[in-house]
Amino acid sequence: MDEHHVVISADSHCGAELREYRDYLESAYHDDFDIWADAMEENAARTDELFASLGKSPRNVGIGGDPVLDADRNYSSERRLREQQEDGVVGTVLFPNTTPPFAPPSASPFEAPPYSDDFERRWAGLRAHNRWLADFVSEAPERRAGVAQIFLGDVEGSVAEIEWAAEQGLRGGVLVPGAPPDSPFEPLYSASYEPIWAAAAAHGMPLNHHSGGATPEFGPHFPVSLAMYMIEVTWWSHRALWHLMFSGVFERHPDLAFVNTETGTAWLPDTLEKLDSFYYRMKYSTYGSESIFGGLAVENLSLKPSEYWKRQCHIGASFLRPTEVGLCTEIGIDNLMWGSDYPHTEGSFPYTREHLRLTFGDQSVEDTTKLLTTNVARLYRFDVEALRPLAEQYCPTKTEVATPIDYSEIPEEAKGCPGMNPLNQVQAV
């Protein structure tokens, strides 16, 4: 009998319906929440009007399909389970997708909201999301690993939230926010965050850094601000890797896992080579500016950046592109995890089976199993055997995935997914 893959997505998104968050806030915030929610709905209407001439709402970025009719893909447990099963996926790591209470509207539709000094309410909103998430995960705990949000403006509160999340079984770990230069927070390499890293390590909670959450405010310069966002968004997420690495976080916490998700994979080999070069010149050279300015920072690092990477870092390789598959061995096959990005419009849903054949059809079954199952299950503590009966019912077989598909068989509407986009193929299109 042909064995089925146990397909687990290392990248999926969820969040409550806007007004649903009210029930997860302390009552003292309810009046303020009603005012905020009204303003958010008015802003969404204005943005939709701005994009009306394009025939598509920017809210489609967060939802594949109609932004109104299909919005419940964020929060309908029944719909998500059904659609993911039909798509051949039986486990998911859950990142946030909807706007938590009291976040200000973004200057551009895709970027993270601007920062404010309204720390108390922003923090209350993030905690509301986490409590909604805990309830959402509890509806299918063996199939969902929830990622909790923290707030860099409150280190002590973040430590308490990590401890709470661990107690609630949010084994997806911690979403590490970005701290770009225009934010009011210290950079991620600041020693002030050490209690956060220590708490995550103590509770076995991976640190997750997801594309899109670390950008500065690009400003109301429509439409160029959107183009700048698309060009720079992944780089702003990449930099968290060397911020944590060169500040000694991985040295002090050798069991702490770090994940870059939905930031691509092709950037990593050159980046590790560059970081190793900087490290060597900082630590061992007696000449030049690198040793003068960087020597003290790296003197207590016992490993090269590439060695820290191999030991405790990972990539959530959302909709892995066929052109990048050849790099998997170079990056480290044990350090990569496939993701579908459901329910985002650029995700592989509902053509995940086609995507898997297109991407992994020429790869070994052993390597494919690591990328689809083994690595993500180990990091996020999925019970593979508990998922196997579901996999036998819904997931593609190993033979099916190992059978290449001709690009002519890829549906036209699937080509918006980077993994199926004609620009990212190794075969003729």
Secondary structure by P-SEA (a helix, b strand, c coil): cbbbbbccccbbbbbcccccccccccccaaaaaaaaaaaaaaaaaaaaaaacccccccccccccccccccccccccaaaaaaaaaaaccccccccccccccccccccccccccccccaaaaaaaaaaaaaaaaaaaaaaccccbbbbbbbbcccaaaaaaaaaaaaaaccccccccccccccccccccccccaaaaaaaaaaacbbbbbbccccccccccccaaaaaaaaacaaaaaaaaaaaaaaaccccccccbbbbbccccccccaaaaaaaaaaaaaaccccccccccccccccccccccaaaaaacbbbbccccccccccccccccccccbbbbcccccccccccaaaaaaaaccccccaaaaaaaccaaaaaaaccccccaaaaaaccccccccccccccccccccccccccccccccccccc
